[in-house]
Structure formats: C-alpha cells, structure tokens
Amino acid sequence: MKGQRINPIEAVFPLHGDVNLYPFDDHKGTLADMKAAFTASIPGLTFRASKSAESVKGLIGIEVNLRRATNVVLISLTTVLMMAAMAVGLVTMVLKIISGRRRADAFHITMSVSLIFGLPALRNVQPSIPPIGTLGDAVAFTWAELAAAGSAIALIVDWLLRSRSDNTPPAK
C-alpha cells in the first residue's frame, strides 16, 4: 500500500570470493530483478559498490561487493605483525645462546614452549576468527609456530650437549 512501511525481507543469494585471503577477501554477487533501494549493514564487513547490473537472464539486478571493514583489516594485520615479531625475536635470542654469545637461562625454554601455546590464542584475537589456512597463517602464524617449536628443540639440545660437556671429569 502506498505510504505504508514495507516489512524487511531477508534474501539469501550466493557470493563468490575466496575466504582464504582473509582479511583481504572480496566477495561479489548479484541480486536479480530488484526494483528497490538496497542497503546492508553487518558488523565487521563493508558493502562497497552496489550498483545496477544486468544479470544473466537480462533482468536488472544489484551488484554487491562485500569486503572486510578497515578496522578488521588493521586488527588482523597488527596480529600478524605481532606473531612475526615474537618469532623473529625468539629465534634471534636462541641463535645468540647457541653461538655462545649469551648464557641460557631457565626462562628461555619456558618462553619458547609458552609461545607454542600462546600463538593460537593470539591468532584467535582476530575479528570473525578466520578459518585455518588463510593468508595470515601462511605469512606469519605457521612460521611463528615452527620458529617457537624449533627454538624450544634447539635450546633443549643445546642444554643437553652443554650439560654433558660440563659433567665430564677434568683430564689429569
């Protein structure tokens, strides 16, 4: 009826994109046979260019381009940079210890092991927790986990080798 409010209608339609590129994923789709204005709001997502487009069957539709909001991208990038920085810092410490330029303390092994379990928690700080295997995992998370595990193993082996050489009886 003219002049009366229309009840909202939910529409389900396919969006094509690659979620593995999180947070830079871009999803596109077309709502066909639309004759009304289209607006949408979902926390953490941004609807970019929505314009009239011709669908496959020649009907008029609205082209939808869905991307992550800027704040989601910034939080995700900050998380990835923190994971990478912690891994680089840990590997640098371990290399100094193994080369003999620094003395190993008890907290070094503890820190390596805690980072193995702490990195997944840090990864899950990202908004709309991305699925395993996304771009951020390939760039930082997987490598940071490997660096933490490798550092723990290197420190343990270094400690075992040094303690064995420290316990050998002095030559007469």
TAGIPE-V301154 format. One record per pair of residues at least 24 apart in sequence whose ideal C-beta (glycine too) atoms are under 7 Angstrom apart, sorted by the first residue. I is the first residue (numbers start at 1). J is the second residue. If there is no record, write none. Layout:
i:I j:J
i:I j:J
This chain:
i:15 j:66
i:19 j:131
i:20 j:133
i:20 j:134
i:20 j:135
i:21 j:135
i:22 j:130
i:22 j:134
i:22 j:135
i:22 j:136
i:23 j:68
i:23 j:72
i:23 j:73
i:23 j:76
i:24 j:135
i:25 j:68
i:26 j:65
i:26 j:67
i:27 j:66
i:28 j:64
i:28 j:65
i:29 j:64
i:30 j:55
i:30 j:61
i:30 j:62
i:30 j:63
i:30 j:64
i:31 j:61
i:31 j:62
i:31 j:64
i:32 j:59
i:32 j:61
i:33 j:59
i:33 j:60
i:33 j:61
i:34 j:60
i:34 j:61
i:34 j:62
i:38 j:62
i:44 j:68
i:44 j:69
i:44 j:72
i:44 j:127
i:44 j:128
i:45 j:69
i:72 j:127
i:75 j:126
i:75 j:127
i:76 j:126
i:76 j:136
i:79 j:122
i:79 j:123
i:79 j:125
i:79 j:126
i:80 j:136
i:80 j:139
i:80 j:140
i:82 j:122
i:83 j:119
i:83 j:122
i:83 j:123
i:83 j:140
i:83 j:141
i:83 j:144
i:84 j:140
i:84 j:144
i:86 j:115
i:86 j:144
i:87 j:143
i:87 j:144
i:87 j:147
i:87 j:148
i:90 j:115
i:90 j:147
i:90 j:148
i:90 j:151
i:91 j:147
i:91 j:151
i:94 j:151
i:94 j:154
i:94 j:155
i:97 j:155
i:97 j:158
i:98 j:154
i:98 j:158
i:104 j:155
i:104 j:158
i:104 j:159
i:108 j:155
i:109 j:152
i:109 j:155
i:109 j:156
i:112 j:148
i:112 j:151
i:112 j:152
i:112 j:155
i:113 j:152
i:115 j:148
i:116 j:145
i:116 j:148
i:116 j:149
i:116 j:152
i:119 j:144
i:119 j:145
i:119 j:148
